[in-house]
Amino acid sequence: MKIDFRILKMKVSASGFERNYALSDVESLASELVKSFEHIKLWLFEGELGAGKTTLIQKIAKCLNIEEEVNSPTFSLVNEYKSSSLGKVFHLDLYRLRTLEDALEIGLFELVDSGYFCLIEWASAIEFKPAEPYILIEIKHLNQINRHLRVIIHEN
């Protein structure tokens, strides 16, 4: 895995990196994340409401060759998309779940074990910590146009 951190202008640590970005940079940020981590099929997203998780996921979806419109699965809990290069891509929102039993009911573990790309918002709602390699993307709202991104790599 080779990451050109100079392009991303990120502060690098042993297990990840972080940076501030403007909303106008989301598309290029998504592209660099996909180029750097496409080999990891499980991505978790955390951040307060309105921080930009779904917006970033929409841009990531474009980079994954998903042509259909990507929406937040807040009420459906799971959205399935088709990528011309990866096959199925699942987008989950666990915000409304309360227990791991709730996760069993929506098939979370089967989706994670499927080998398909999974983008999961609010895994912390049920304290979901995958055994598989994953990246955790945390987004903090700084102001109307700026966010702070932190990526933690879990290669188990």
MODELLER restraints for C-alpha pairs under 7 A, 6 or more apart:
rsr = mdl.restraints
at = mdl.atoms
rsr.add(forms.Gaussian(group=physical.xy_distance, feature=features.Distance(at['CA:1:A'], at['CA:36:A']), mean=6.96, stdev=0.5))
rsr.add(forms.Gaussian(group=physical.xy_distance, feature=features.Distance(at['CA:2:A'], at['CA:36:A']), mean=6.91, stdev=0.5))
rsr.add(forms.Gaussian(group=physical.xy_distance, feature=features.Distance(at['CA:3:A'], at['CA:36:A']), mean=5.67, stdev=0.5))
rsr.add(forms.Gaussian(group=physical.xy_distance, feature=features.Distance(at['CA:10:A'], at['CA:17:A']), mean=6.10, stdev=0.5))
rsr.add(forms.Gaussian(group=physical.xy_distance, feature=features.Distance(at['CA:10:A'], at['CA:18:A']), mean=5.44, stdev=0.5))
rsr.add(forms.Gaussian(group=physical.xy_distance, feature=features.Distance(at['CA:10:A'], at['CA:19:A']), mean=4.88, stdev=0.5))
rsr.add(forms.Gaussian(group=physical.xy_distance, feature=features.Distance(at['CA:11:A'], at['CA:17:A']), mean=5.45, stdev=0.5))
rsr.add(forms.Gaussian(group=physical.xy_distance, feature=features.Distance(at['CA:11:A'], at['CA:18:A']), mean=5.32, stdev=0.5))
rsr.add(forms.Gaussian(group=physical.xy_distance, feature=features.Distance(at['CA:11:A'], at['CA:19:A']), mean=6.23, stdev=0.5))
rsr.add(forms.Gaussian(group=physical.xy_distance, feature=features.Distance(at['CA:12:A'], at['CA:18:A']), mean=6.74, stdev=0.5))
rsr.add(forms.Gaussian(group=physical.xy_distance, feature=features.Distance(at['CA:15:A'], at['CA:152:A']), mean=5.78, stdev=0.5))
rsr.add(forms.Gaussian(group=physical.xy_distance, feature=features.Distance(at['CA:15:A'], at['CA:153:A']), mean=5.40, stdev=0.5))
rsr.add(forms.Gaussian(group=physical.xy_distance, feature=features.Distance(at['CA:16:A'], at['CA:151:A']), mean=5.27, stdev=0.5))
rsr.add(forms.Gaussian(group=physical.xy_distance, feature=features.Distance(at['CA:16:A'], at['CA:152:A']), mean=4.44, stdev=0.5))
rsr.add(forms.Gaussian(group=physical.xy_distance, feature=features.Distance(at['CA:16:A'], at['CA:153:A']), mean=5.37, stdev=0.5))
rsr.add(forms.Gaussian(group=physical.xy_distance, feature=features.Distance(at['CA:17:A'], at['CA:150:A']), mean=5.87, stdev=0.5))
rsr.add(forms.Gaussian(group=physical.xy_distance, feature=features.Distance(at['CA:17:A'], at['CA:151:A']), mean=5.38, stdev=0.5))
rsr.add(forms.Gaussian(group=physical.xy_distance, feature=features.Distance(at['CA:17:A'], at['CA:152:A']), mean=6.78, stdev=0.5))
rsr.add(forms.Gaussian(group=physical.xy_distance, feature=features.Distance(at['CA:18:A'], at['CA:149:A']), mean=5.36, stdev=0.5))
rsr.add(forms.Gaussian(group=physical.xy_distance, feature=features.Distance(at['CA:18:A'], at['CA:150:A']), mean=4.15, stdev=0.5))
rsr.add(forms.Gaussian(group=physical.xy_distance, feature=features.Distance(at['CA:18:A'], at['CA:151:A']), mean=6.10, stdev=0.5))
rsr.add(forms.Gaussian(group=physical.xy_distance, feature=features.Distance(at['CA:19:A'], at['CA:148:A']), mean=5.80, stdev=0.5))
rsr.add(forms.Gaussian(group=physical.xy_distance, feature=features.Distance(at['CA:19:A'], at['CA:149:A']), mean=5.34, stdev=0.5))
rsr.add(forms.Gaussian(group=physical.xy_distance, feature=features.Distance(at['CA:19:A'], at['CA:150:A']), mean=6.63, stdev=0.5))
rsr.add(forms.Gaussian(group=physical.xy_distance, feature=features.Distance(at['CA:20:A'], at['CA:146:A']), mean=6.92, stdev=0.5))
rsr.add(forms.Gaussian(group=physical.xy_distance, feature=features.Distance(at['CA:20:A'], at['CA:147:A']), mean=5.64, stdev=0.5))
rsr.add(forms.Gaussian(group=physical.xy_distance, feature=features.Distance(at['CA:20:A'], at['CA:148:A']), mean=4.28, stdev=0.5))
rsr.add(forms.Gaussian(group=physical.xy_distance, feature=features.Distance(at['CA:20:A'], at['CA:149:A']), mean=6.02, stdev=0.5))
rsr.add(forms.Gaussian(group=physical.xy_distance, feature=features.Distance(at['CA:21:A'], at['CA:146:A']), mean=5.64, stdev=0.5))
rsr.add(forms.Gaussian(group=physical.xy_distance, feature=features.Distance(at['CA:21:A'], at['CA:147:A']), mean=5.44, stdev=0.5))
rsr.add(forms.Gaussian(group=physical.xy_distance, feature=features.Distance(at['CA:21:A'], at['CA:148:A']), mean=6.28, stdev=0.5))
rsr.add(forms.Gaussian(group=physical.xy_distance, feature=features.Distance(at['CA:22:A'], at['CA:145:A']), mean=5.46, stdev=0.5))
rsr.add(forms.Gaussian(group=physical.xy_distance, feature=features.Distance(at['CA:22:A'], at['CA:146:A']), mean=4.38, stdev=0.5))
rsr.add(forms.Gaussian(group=physical.xy_distance, feature=features.Distance(at['CA:22:A'], at['CA:147:A']), mean=6.24, stdev=0.5))
rsr.add(forms.Gaussian(group=physical.xy_distance, feature=features.Distance(at['CA:23:A'], at['CA:145:A']), mean=5.42, stdev=0.5))
rsr.add(forms.Gaussian(group=physical.xy_distance, feature=features.Distance(at['CA:23:A'], at['CA:146:A']), mean=6.10, stdev=0.5))
rsr.add(forms.Gaussian(group=physical.xy_distance, feature=features.Distance(at['CA:26:A'], at['CA:56:A']), mean=6.27, stdev=0.5))
rsr.add(forms.Gaussian(group=physical.xy_distance, feature=features.Distance(at['CA:27:A'], at['CA:59:A']), mean=5.58, stdev=0.5))
rsr.add(forms.Gaussian(group=physical.xy_distance, feature=features.Distance(at['CA:30:A'], at['CA:56:A']), mean=6.53, stdev=0.5))
rsr.add(forms.Gaussian(group=physical.xy_distance, feature=features.Distance(at['CA:30:A'], at['CA:59:A']), mean=5.79, stdev=0.5))
rsr.add(forms.Gaussian(group=physical.xy_distance, feature=features.Distance(at['CA:30:A'], at['CA:60:A']), mean=4.96, stdev=0.5))
rsr.add(forms.Gaussian(group=physical.xy_distance, feature=features.Distance(at['CA:31:A'], at['CA:60:A']), mean=6.72, stdev=0.5))
rsr.add(forms.Gaussian(group=physical.xy_distance, feature=features.Distance(at['CA:31:A'], at['CA:63:A']), mean=5.93, stdev=0.5))
rsr.add(forms.Gaussian(group=physical.xy_distance, feature=features.Distance(at['CA:34:A'], at['CA:60:A']), mean=6.80, stdev=0.5))
rsr.add(forms.Gaussian(group=physical.xy_distance, feature=features.Distance(at['CA:34:A'], at['CA:63:A']), mean=6.81, stdev=0.5))
rsr.add(forms.Gaussian(group=physical.xy_distance, feature=features.Distance(at['CA:40:A'], at['CA:133:A']), mean=6.54, stdev=0.5))
rsr.add(forms.Gaussian(group=physical.xy_distance, feature=features.Distance(at['CA:40:A'], at['CA:134:A']), mean=6.00, stdev=0.5))
rsr.add(forms.Gaussian(group=physical.xy_distance, feature=features.Distance(at['CA:41:A'], at['CA:116:A']), mean=6.48, stdev=0.5))
rsr.add(forms.Gaussian(group=physical.xy_distance, feature=features.Distance(at['CA:41:A'], at['CA:117:A']), mean=4.48, stdev=0.5))
rsr.add(forms.Gaussian(group=physical.xy_distance, feature=features.Distance(at['CA:41:A'], at['CA:118:A']), mean=6.10, stdev=0.5))
rsr.add(forms.Gaussian(group=physical.xy_distance, feature=features.Distance(at['CA:41:A'], at['CA:134:A']), mean=6.92, stdev=0.5))
rsr.add(forms.Gaussian(group=physical.xy_distance, feature=features.Distance(at['CA:42:A'], at['CA:117:A']), mean=6.05, stdev=0.5))
rsr.add(forms.Gaussian(group=physical.xy_distance, feature=features.Distance(at['CA:42:A'], at['CA:118:A']), mean=4.97, stdev=0.5))
rsr.add(forms.Gaussian(group=physical.xy_distance, feature=features.Distance(at['CA:42:A'], at['CA:119:A']), mean=6.26, stdev=0.5))
rsr.add(forms.Gaussian(group=physical.xy_distance, feature=features.Distance(at['CA:42:A'], at['CA:133:A']), mean=6.99, stdev=0.5))
rsr.add(forms.Gaussian(group=physical.xy_distance, feature=features.Distance(at['CA:42:A'], at['CA:134:A']), mean=4.78, stdev=0.5))
rsr.add(forms.Gaussian(group=physical.xy_distance, feature=features.Distance(at['CA:42:A'], at['CA:135:A']), mean=6.65, stdev=0.5))
rsr.add(forms.Gaussian(group=physical.xy_distance, feature=features.Distance(at['CA:43:A'], at['CA:118:A']), mean=6.23, stdev=0.5))
rsr.add(forms.Gaussian(group=physical.xy_distance, feature=features.Distance(at['CA:43:A'], at['CA:119:A']), mean=4.94, stdev=0.5))
rsr.add(forms.Gaussian(group=physical.xy_distance, feature=features.Distance(at['CA:43:A'], at['CA:120:A']), mean=6.19, stdev=0.5))
rsr.add(forms.Gaussian(group=physical.xy_distance, feature=features.Distance(at['CA:43:A'], at['CA:134:A']), mean=5.58, stdev=0.5))
rsr.add(forms.Gaussian(group=physical.xy_distance, feature=features.Distance(at['CA:43:A'], at['CA:135:A']), mean=4.99, stdev=0.5))
rsr.add(forms.Gaussian(group=physical.xy_distance, feature=features.Distance(at['CA:43:A'], at['CA:136:A']), mean=6.03, stdev=0.5))
rsr.add(forms.Gaussian(group=physical.xy_distance, feature=features.Distance(at['CA:44:A'], at['CA:119:A']), mean=6.04, stdev=0.5))
rsr.add(forms.Gaussian(group=physical.xy_distance, feature=features.Distance(at['CA:44:A'], at['CA:120:A']), mean=4.78, stdev=0.5))
rsr.add(forms.Gaussian(group=physical.xy_distance, feature=features.Distance(at['CA:44:A'], at['CA:121:A']), mean=5.92, stdev=0.5))
rsr.add(forms.Gaussian(group=physical.xy_distance, feature=features.Distance(at['CA:44:A'], at['CA:123:A']), mean=6.57, stdev=0.5))
rsr.add(forms.Gaussian(group=physical.xy_distance, feature=features.Distance(at['CA:44:A'], at['CA:135:A']), mean=6.16, stdev=0.5))
rsr.add(forms.Gaussian(group=physical.xy_distance, feature=features.Distance(at['CA:44:A'], at['CA:136:A']), mean=4.72, stdev=0.5))
rsr.add(forms.Gaussian(group=physical.xy_distance, feature=features.Distance(at['CA:44:A'], at['CA:137:A']), mean=6.00, stdev=0.5))
rsr.add(forms.Gaussian(group=physical.xy_distance, feature=features.Distance(at['CA:45:A'], at['CA:53:A']), mean=6.42, stdev=0.5))
rsr.add(forms.Gaussian(group=physical.xy_distance, feature=features.Distance(at['CA:45:A'], at['CA:120:A']), mean=5.99, stdev=0.5))
rsr.add(forms.Gaussian(group=physical.xy_distance, feature=features.Distance(at['CA:45:A'], at['CA:121:A']), mean=4.69, stdev=0.5))
rsr.add(forms.Gaussian(group=physical.xy_distance, feature=features.Distance(at['CA:45:A'], at['CA:122:A']), mean=6.26, stdev=0.5))
rsr.add(forms.Gaussian(group=physical.xy_distance, feature=features.Distance(at['CA:45:A'], at['CA:136:A']), mean=5.94, stdev=0.5))
rsr.add(forms.Gaussian(group=physical.xy_distance, feature=features.Distance(at['CA:45:A'], at['CA:137:A']), mean=4.80, stdev=0.5))
rsr.add(forms.Gaussian(group=physical.xy_distance, feature=features.Distance(at['CA:45:A'], at['CA:138:A']), mean=5.86, stdev=0.5))
rsr.add(forms.Gaussian(group=physical.xy_distance, feature=features.Distance(at['CA:46:A'], at['CA:121:A']), mean=6.15, stdev=0.5))
rsr.add(forms.Gaussian(group=physical.xy_distance, feature=features.Distance(at['CA:46:A'], at['CA:122:A']), mean=5.49, stdev=0.5))
rsr.add(forms.Gaussian(group=physical.xy_distance, feature=features.Distance(at['CA:46:A'], at['CA:137:A']), mean=6.24, stdev=0.5))
rsr.add(forms.Gaussian(group=physical.xy_distance, feature=features.Distance(at['CA:46:A'], at['CA:138:A']), mean=4.75, stdev=0.5))
rsr.add(forms.Gaussian(group=physical.xy_distance, feature=features.Distance(at['CA:46:A'], at['CA:139:A']), mean=6.32, stdev=0.5))
rsr.add(forms.Gaussian(group=physical.xy_distance, feature=features.Distance(at['CA:47:A'], at['CA:53:A']), mean=6.91, stdev=0.5))
rsr.add(forms.Gaussian(group=physical.xy_distance, feature=features.Distance(at['CA:47:A'], at['CA:138:A']), mean=5.65, stdev=0.5))
rsr.add(forms.Gaussian(group=physical.xy_distance, feature=features.Distance(at['CA:47:A'], at['CA:139:A']), mean=4.91, stdev=0.5))
rsr.add(forms.Gaussian(group=physical.xy_distance, feature=features.Distance(at['CA:47:A'], at['CA:140:A']), mean=5.85, stdev=0.5))
rsr.add(forms.Gaussian(group=physical.xy_distance, feature=features.Distance(at['CA:51:A'], at['CA:139:A']), mean=6.12, stdev=0.5))
rsr.add(forms.Gaussian(group=physical.xy_distance, feature=features.Distance(at['CA:51:A'], at['CA:140:A']), mean=5.85, stdev=0.5))
rsr.add(forms.Gaussian(group=physical.xy_distance, feature=features.Distance(at['CA:51:A'], at['CA:141:A']), mean=4.94, stdev=0.5))
rsr.add(forms.Gaussian(group=physical.xy_distance, feature=features.Distance(at['CA:53:A'], at['CA:139:A']), mean=6.95, stdev=0.5))
rsr.add(forms.Gaussian(group=physical.xy_distance, feature=features.Distance(at['CA:54:A'], at['CA:72:A']), mean=6.12, stdev=0.5))
rsr.add(forms.Gaussian(group=physical.xy_distance, feature=features.Distance(at['CA:58:A'], at['CA:70:A']), mean=5.65, stdev=0.5))
rsr.add(forms.Gaussian(group=physical.xy_distance, feature=features.Distance(at['CA:64:A'], at['CA:83:A']), mean=6.24, stdev=0.5))
rsr.add(forms.Gaussian(group=physical.xy_distance, feature=features.Distance(at['CA:65:A'], at['CA:83:A']), mean=5.08, stdev=0.5))
rsr.add(forms.Gaussian(group=physical.xy_distance, feature=features.Distance(at['CA:65:A'], at['CA:84:A']), mean=5.66, stdev=0.5))
rsr.add(forms.Gaussian(group=physical.xy_distance, feature=features.Distance(at['CA:65:A'], at['CA:85:A']), mean=6.37, stdev=0.5))
rsr.add(forms.Gaussian(group=physical.xy_distance, feature=features.Distance(at['CA:66:A'], at['CA:81:A']), mean=6.81, stdev=0.5))
rsr.add(forms.Gaussian(group=physical.xy_distance, feature=features.Distance(at['CA:66:A'], at['CA:82:A']), mean=5.97, stdev=0.5))
rsr.add(forms.Gaussian(group=physical.xy_distance, feature=features.Distance(at['CA:66:A'], at['CA:83:A']), mean=4.56, stdev=0.5))
rsr.add(forms.Gaussian(group=physical.xy_distance, feature=features.Distance(at['CA:66:A'], at['CA:84:A']), mean=6.73, stdev=0.5))
rsr.add(forms.Gaussian(group=physical.xy_distance, feature=features.Distance(at['CA:73:A'], at['CA:79:A']), mean=5.84, stdev=0.5))
rsr.add(forms.Gaussian(group=physical.xy_distance, feature=features.Distance(at['CA:73:A'], at['CA:91:A']), mean=6.99, stdev=0.5))
rsr.add(forms.Gaussian(group=physical.xy_distance, feature=features.Distance(at['CA:73:A'], at['CA:92:A']), mean=6.07, stdev=0.5))
rsr.add(forms.Gaussian(group=physical.xy_distance, feature=features.Distance(at['CA:73:A'], at['CA:93:A']), mean=5.54, stdev=0.5))
rsr.add(forms.Gaussian(group=physical.xy_distance, feature=features.Distance(at['CA:74:A'], at['CA:93:A']), mean=5.55, stdev=0.5))
rsr.add(forms.Gaussian(group=physical.xy_distance, feature=features.Distance(at['CA:77:A'], at['CA:92:A']), mean=5.50, stdev=0.5))
rsr.add(forms.Gaussian(group=physical.xy_distance, feature=features.Distance(at['CA:77:A'], at['CA:93:A']), mean=5.12, stdev=0.5))
rsr.add(forms.Gaussian(group=physical.xy_distance, feature=features.Distance(at['CA:77:A'], at['CA:94:A']), mean=6.53, stdev=0.5))
rsr.add(forms.Gaussian(group=physical.xy_distance, feature=features.Distance(at['CA:78:A'], at['CA:90:A']), mean=6.80, stdev=0.5))
rsr.add(forms.Gaussian(group=physical.xy_distance, feature=features.Distance(at['CA:78:A'], at['CA:91:A']), mean=5.72, stdev=0.5))
rsr.add(forms.Gaussian(group=physical.xy_distance, feature=features.Distance(at['CA:78:A'], at['CA:92:A']), mean=4.47, stdev=0.5))
rsr.add(forms.Gaussian(group=physical.xy_distance, feature=features.Distance(at['CA:78:A'], at['CA:93:A']), mean=6.63, stdev=0.5))
rsr.add(forms.Gaussian(group=physical.xy_distance, feature=features.Distance(at['CA:79:A'], at['CA:90:A']), mean=5.82, stdev=0.5))
rsr.add(forms.Gaussian(group=physical.xy_distance, feature=features.Distance(at['CA:79:A'], at['CA:91:A']), mean=5.14, stdev=0.5))
rsr.add(forms.Gaussian(group=physical.xy_distance, feature=features.Distance(at['CA:79:A'], at['CA:92:A']), mean=6.39, stdev=0.5))
rsr.add(forms.Gaussian(group=physical.xy_distance, feature=features.Distance(at['CA:80:A'], at['CA:88:A']), mean=6.70, stdev=0.5))
rsr.add(forms.Gaussian(group=physical.xy_distance, feature=features.Distance(at['CA:80:A'], at['CA:89:A']), mean=5.84, stdev=0.5))
rsr.add(forms.Gaussian(group=physical.xy_distance, feature=features.Distance(at['CA:80:A'], at['CA:90:A']), mean=4.68, stdev=0.5))
rsr.add(forms.Gaussian(group=physical.xy_distance, feature=features.Distance(at['CA:80:A'], at['CA:91:A']), mean=6.40, stdev=0.5))
rsr.add(forms.Gaussian(group=physical.xy_distance, feature=features.Distance(at['CA:81:A'], at['CA:88:A']), mean=5.73, stdev=0.5))
rsr.add(forms.Gaussian(group=physical.xy_distance, feature=features.Distance(at['CA:81:A'], at['CA:89:A']), mean=5.11, stdev=0.5))
rsr.add(forms.Gaussian(group=physical.xy_distance, feature=features.Distance(at['CA:81:A'], at['CA:90:A']), mean=6.29, stdev=0.5))
rsr.add(forms.Gaussian(group=physical.xy_distance, feature=features.Distance(at['CA:82:A'], at['CA:88:A']), mean=4.73, stdev=0.5))
rsr.add(forms.Gaussian(group=physical.xy_distance, feature=features.Distance(at['CA:82:A'], at['CA:89:A']), mean=6.05, stdev=0.5))
rsr.add(forms.Gaussian(group=physical.xy_distance, feature=features.Distance(at['CA:83:A'], at['CA:89:A']), mean=6.64, stdev=0.5))
rsr.add(forms.Gaussian(group=physical.xy_distance, feature=features.Distance(at['CA:88:A'], at['CA:116:A']), mean=6.00, stdev=0.5))
rsr.add(forms.Gaussian(group=physical.xy_distance, feature=features.Distance(at['CA:88:A'], at['CA:117:A']), mean=7.00, stdev=0.5))
rsr.add(forms.Gaussian(group=physical.xy_distance, feature=features.Distance(at['CA:89:A'], at['CA:116:A']), mean=5.98, stdev=0.5))
rsr.add(forms.Gaussian(group=physical.xy_distance, feature=features.Distance(at['CA:89:A'], at['CA:117:A']), mean=4.86, stdev=0.5))
rsr.add(forms.Gaussian(group=physical.xy_distance, feature=features.Distance(at['CA:89:A'], at['CA:118:A']), mean=5.92, stdev=0.5))
rsr.add(forms.Gaussian(group=physical.xy_distance, feature=features.Distance(at['CA:90:A'], at['CA:117:A']), mean=6.25, stdev=0.5))
rsr.add(forms.Gaussian(group=physical.xy_distance, feature=features.Distance(at['CA:90:A'], at['CA:118:A']), mean=4.72, stdev=0.5))
rsr.add(forms.Gaussian(group=physical.xy_distance, feature=features.Distance(at['CA:90:A'], at['CA:119:A']), mean=6.15, stdev=0.5))
rsr.add(forms.Gaussian(group=physical.xy_distance, feature=features.Distance(at['CA:91:A'], at['CA:118:A']), mean=5.90, stdev=0.5))
rsr.add(forms.Gaussian(group=physical.xy_distance, feature=features.Distance(at['CA:91:A'], at['CA:119:A']), mean=4.74, stdev=0.5))
rsr.add(forms.Gaussian(group=physical.xy_distance, feature=features.Distance(at['CA:91:A'], at['CA:120:A']), mean=5.81, stdev=0.5))
rsr.add(forms.Gaussian(group=physical.xy_distance, feature=features.Distance(at['CA:92:A'], at['CA:119:A']), mean=6.24, stdev=0.5))
rsr.add(forms.Gaussian(group=physical.xy_distance, feature=features.Distance(at['CA:92:A'], at['CA:120:A']), mean=4.66, stdev=0.5))
rsr.add(forms.Gaussian(group=physical.xy_distance, feature=features.Distance(at['CA:92:A'], at['CA:121:A']), mean=6.04, stdev=0.5))
rsr.add(forms.Gaussian(group=physical.xy_distance, feature=features.Distance(at['CA:93:A'], at['CA:120:A']), mean=5.88, stdev=0.5))
rsr.add(forms.Gaussian(group=physical.xy_distance, feature=features.Distance(at['CA:93:A'], at['CA:121:A']), mean=4.68, stdev=0.5))
rsr.add(forms.Gaussian(group=physical.xy_distance, feature=features.Distance(at['CA:93:A'], at['CA:122:A']), mean=6.11, stdev=0.5))
rsr.add(forms.Gaussian(group=physical.xy_distance, feature=features.Distance(at['CA:94:A'], at['CA:121:A']), mean=6.15, stdev=0.5))
rsr.add(forms.Gaussian(group=physical.xy_distance, feature=features.Distance(at['CA:94:A'], at['CA:122:A']), mean=5.18, stdev=0.5))
rsr.add(forms.Gaussian(group=physical.xy_distance, feature=features.Distance(at['CA:94:A'], at['CA:123:A']), mean=5.89, stdev=0.5))
rsr.add(forms.Gaussian(group=physical.xy_distance, feature=features.Distance(at['CA:94:A'], at['CA:125:A']), mean=6.29, stdev=0.5))
rsr.add(forms.Gaussian(group=physical.xy_distance, feature=features.Distance(at['CA:95:A'], at['CA:122:A']), mean=5.25, stdev=0.5))
rsr.add(forms.Gaussian(group=physical.xy_distance, feature=features.Distance(at['CA:95:A'], at['CA:125:A']), mean=5.63, stdev=0.5))
rsr.add(forms.Gaussian(group=physical.xy_distance, feature=features.Distance(at['CA:97:A'], at['CA:125:A']), mean=6.54, stdev=0.5))
rsr.add(forms.Gaussian(group=physical.xy_distance, feature=features.Distance(at['CA:97:A'], at['CA:126:A']), mean=6.57, stdev=0.5))
rsr.add(forms.Gaussian(group=physical.xy_distance, feature=features.Distance(at['CA:98:A'], at['CA:125:A']), mean=6.37, stdev=0.5))
rsr.add(forms.Gaussian(group=physical.xy_distance, feature=features.Distance(at['CA:98:A'], at['CA:126:A']), mean=5.59, stdev=0.5))
rsr.add(forms.Gaussian(group=physical.xy_distance, feature=features.Distance(at['CA:99:A'], at['CA:126:A']), mean=5.21, stdev=0.5))
rsr.add(forms.Gaussian(group=physical.xy_distance, feature=features.Distance(at['CA:100:A'], at['CA:126:A']), mean=5.94, stdev=0.5))
rsr.add(forms.Gaussian(group=physical.xy_distance, feature=features.Distance(at['CA:112:A'], at['CA:118:A']), mean=6.56, stdev=0.5))
rsr.add(forms.Gaussian(group=physical.xy_distance, feature=features.Distance(at['CA:131:A'], at['CA:156:A']), mean=6.91, stdev=0.5))
rsr.add(forms.Gaussian(group=physical.xy_distance, feature=features.Distance(at['CA:132:A'], at['CA:156:A']), mean=6.55, stdev=0.5))
rsr.add(forms.Gaussian(group=physical.xy_distance, feature=features.Distance(at['CA:133:A'], at['CA:154:A']), mean=5.45, stdev=0.5))
rsr.add(forms.Gaussian(group=physical.xy_distance, feature=features.Distance(at['CA:133:A'], at['CA:155:A']), mean=4.34, stdev=0.5))
rsr.add(forms.Gaussian(group=physical.xy_distance, feature=features.Distance(at['CA:133:A'], at['CA:156:A']), mean=5.39, stdev=0.5))
rsr.add(forms.Gaussian(group=physical.xy_distance, feature=features.Distance(at['CA:134:A'], at['CA:153:A']), mean=6.44, stdev=0.5))
rsr.add(forms.Gaussian(group=physical.xy_distance, feature=features.Distance(at['CA:134:A'], at['CA:154:A']), mean=5.20, stdev=0.5))
rsr.add(forms.Gaussian(group=physical.xy_distance, feature=features.Distance(at['CA:134:A'], at['CA:155:A']), mean=6.35, stdev=0.5))
rsr.add(forms.Gaussian(group=physical.xy_distance, feature=features.Distance(at['CA:135:A'], at['CA:151:A']), mean=6.65, stdev=0.5))
rsr.add(forms.Gaussian(group=physical.xy_distance, feature=features.Distance(at['CA:135:A'], at['CA:152:A']), mean=5.65, stdev=0.5))
rsr.add(forms.Gaussian(group=physical.xy_distance, feature=features.Distance(at['CA:135:A'], at['CA:153:A']), mean=4.61, stdev=0.5))
rsr.add(forms.Gaussian(group=physical.xy_distance, feature=features.Distance(at['CA:135:A'], at['CA:154:A']), mean=5.70, stdev=0.5))
rsr.add(forms.Gaussian(group=physical.xy_distance, feature=features.Distance(at['CA:136:A'], at['CA:151:A']), mean=5.59, stdev=0.5))
rsr.add(forms.Gaussian(group=physical.xy_distance, feature=features.Distance(at['CA:136:A'], at['CA:152:A']), mean=5.07, stdev=0.5))
rsr.add(forms.Gaussian(group=physical.xy_distance, feature=features.Distance(at['CA:136:A'], at['CA:153:A']), mean=6.51, stdev=0.5))
rsr.add(forms.Gaussian(group=physical.xy_distance, feature=features.Distance(at['CA:137:A'], at['CA:149:A']), mean=6.95, stdev=0.5))
rsr.add(forms.Gaussian(group=physical.xy_distance, feature=features.Distance(at['CA:137:A'], at['CA:150:A']), mean=5.77, stdev=0.5))
rsr.add(forms.Gaussian(group=physical.xy_distance, feature=features.Distance(at['CA:137:A'], at['CA:151:A']), mean=4.59, stdev=0.5))
rsr.add(forms.Gaussian(group=physical.xy_distance, feature=features.Distance(at['CA:137:A'], at['CA:152:A']), mean=6.58, stdev=0.5))
rsr.add(forms.Gaussian(group=physical.xy_distance, feature=features.Distance(at['CA:138:A'], at['CA:149:A']), mean=5.75, stdev=0.5))
rsr.add(forms.Gaussian(group=physical.xy_distance, feature=features.Distance(at['CA:138:A'], at['CA:150:A']), mean=5.07, stdev=0.5))
rsr.add(forms.Gaussian(group=physical.xy_distance, feature=features.Distance(at['CA:138:A'], at['CA:151:A']), mean=6.37, stdev=0.5))
rsr.add(forms.Gaussian(group=physical.xy_distance, feature=features.Distance(at['CA:139:A'], at['CA:147:A']), mean=6.59, stdev=0.5))
rsr.add(forms.Gaussian(group=physical.xy_distance, feature=features.Distance(at['CA:139:A'], at['CA:148:A']), mean=5.62, stdev=0.5))
rsr.add(forms.Gaussian(group=physical.xy_distance, feature=features.Distance(at['CA:139:A'], at['CA:149:A']), mean=4.79, stdev=0.5))
rsr.add(forms.Gaussian(group=physical.xy_distance, feature=features.Distance(at['CA:139:A'], at['CA:150:A']), mean=6.56, stdev=0.5))
rsr.add(forms.Gaussian(group=physical.xy_distance, feature=features.Distance(at['CA:140:A'], at['CA:147:A']), mean=5.56, stdev=0.5))
rsr.add(forms.Gaussian(group=physical.xy_distance, feature=features.Distance(at['CA:140:A'], at['CA:148:A']), mean=5.00, stdev=0.5))
rsr.add(forms.Gaussian(group=physical.xy_distance, feature=features.Distance(at['CA:140:A'], at['CA:149:A']), mean=6.62, stdev=0.5))
rsr.add(forms.Gaussian(group=physical.xy_distance, feature=features.Distance(at['CA:141:A'], at['CA:147:A']), mean=4.85, stdev=0.5))
rsr.add(forms.Gaussian(group=physical.xy_distance, feature=features.Distance(at['CA:141:A'], at['CA:148:A']), mean=6.61, stdev=0.5))
rsr.add(forms.Gaussian(group=physical.xy_distance, feature=features.Distance(at['CA:142:A'], at['CA:148:A']), mean=6.66, stdev=0.5))
